[in-house]
Structures are given as C-alpha cells and as structure tokens.
C-alpha cells in the first residue's frame, strides 16, 4: 500500500500533523479527530494567547502535550519558533 496525498482521511501513514489556524472551530475539531486516533499534532496560530487556552483544553481531554507555534502565515517575516 502506498501513501496517497489526496486521500486526506487516510491517517494510517502519517503520525504528526501541523494544524494552521489552530483557533478556528474546524481546526479544533480536526485536532480532536487526530488525537482520538493517537496522532501527534502541532498547532499554530497568529493569536498565540488564544491558542494556549484552546490547546490546553485538548491536552487535558486527551492527556497529551501539544506543541504550539506562533505563526502568522500572512507575514512570514514574523515567524517565531
């Protein structure tokens, strides 16, 4: 079996996901799906304070540590790791 990059719901071959815009409702629910399936996630957002609060909810619910990045993809010169 080979990895098909166009089949976004085939989680079997990827173990770590970067979620951009991690404060949106869609991103939050997608993160929950990934964590339910034992995948590691990295969440990013330009609103880092809100991201800390939202990711903490997931960390408590799933008993995991989530890496968080402050990234504004509209201004990559401000990249902060």
N, C-alpha and C positions, 0 to 999 in steps of 0.2 A: 504494500500500500504506500502511496506517495502523498505528500502534503499538497493539498490544493488551496492556494491562497485565496481563491474566490469563494470557497465554502466557509463563510465566517462562523458557522455554527459547529464546525468540526474542531472541538477543543482538544482532541486526543494527542496532537503532536506538538502543541505549544504549552509551555508551563508558566511563562511570565508575560504579563500584558501591561502595556503603558496605556493609561486612560487619560486622554487630553480633555480638558474641560470638566474635571472631576466633580465640580459642584452642581452640574446640571442633574435634573431628576433622572434622565435617561442614563447618564454615566453612573449614577449611584446605583440604579437597579442592575445595570450591566455588571458592575463590580460585585454586587451580591450574587449574581448568577455564577460568575467566575469563582468567587470564594466558596460557594456551595459545592463546586466541582473541584475543590482543592488546588486551585491555581494561585500563583503569586501575582500580586498586582502592584503597580506603581501608579500613583495618582498625581496629576498635575493640574494646576490652575493658576490664573493670574491673581486671584483673590486667595492668598495663602492662609489668612486667618480663618476664613470660612472653610477652607479645605481641611485645616487641622480639626475643626469641630466635626465635619462630616466623616472624615476618615476614622476619627475616634469612635464614632457610633459603630462602624463596621468592625473595627478592631475588638471592641467589646462583644459584639454579637457573634463573631466567628473566632475569637481568641487567637488573633494573628497580629503581626506587626506589618504595617503598610508603609512603604517608602513614599515620601511626599516630595514633590518638586514645585518650586515657584517658577512657572514659565508663562510668559505672555507671548503666544505664537505670532501675534501681530507686531511684536517688537523683539526680535531675537537678540538684539544687542544688549537687552536687559537680562539675559539668561543667568540664572543664579542656581548653582547646584550646591 
